[in-house]
Amino acid sequence: MMSPGTAYASLKVNPVPKASKVSSRPRLRQLVDRPDLLEHISSRLGPHALTVDFSRAGFHAIPGNTFREFEELIIFAGLNGLVISSSMDGNRTFLTGIKGRHNECLILFRHAYGKVTCRLGVGNLGADAHVGFLTHTTFKEAWRAEYGKQPDARVPDDPAFWTDLPFAATQLNELQGIVWRGGTLCIERITLEP
């Protein structure tokens, strides 16, 4: 039988620790301090619930160290670029990285939201991946999840490839973005609720 301390240590989802094994030092502060990104953001709450689905994207790639506006999102690619890809059966379209690891993506929302749900593909990461939800005005991680590299890679057509990652913020600590680092996640859609 496992002791409570051992059981807690084996969990993948934990409060934000001081250091992350996925990335030694995220460049989040540098990204958020860019005035060309911040001028697109409002501190007001989003007016209504909406879903941003990457099947509606009118672009195919975001080169490294650039950003793209897409509906309610401002998407910044780190050193490695991002691409819009589709499953083999054509039923799913998603944002993903071009590397198996060392991906870095910052997704800012134009408005602050109380609840965010991401539809993620985590079946073929290539490396451990980190997803963090960012509070508005401070851009600090309010909560995070880590996904480990799977021993058997799956394909996006497999239902077990996909999972929903929801987070509801406390009042006055609404969310303004998502950060992703590490393995090759696939983001199919993001649902935002005031």
Secondary structure as UniProt FT lines:
FT   HELIX           4..9
FT   HELIX           28..32
FT   HELIX           35..38
FT   TURN            39..40
FT   STRAND          50..53
FT   HELIX           54..56
FT   STRAND          61..62
FT   TURN            64..65
FT   STRAND          67..70
FT   TURN            71..72
FT   STRAND          73..77
FT   STRAND          82..86
FT   TURN            88..89
FT   STRAND          93..97
FT   STRAND          103..113
FT   STRAND          115..121
FT   STRAND          129..135
FT   TURN            136..138
FT   STRAND          141..147
FT   TURN            156..157
FT   HELIX           159..161
FT   STRAND          162..168
FT   TURN            171..172
FT   STRAND          175..182
FT   STRAND          186..193
//
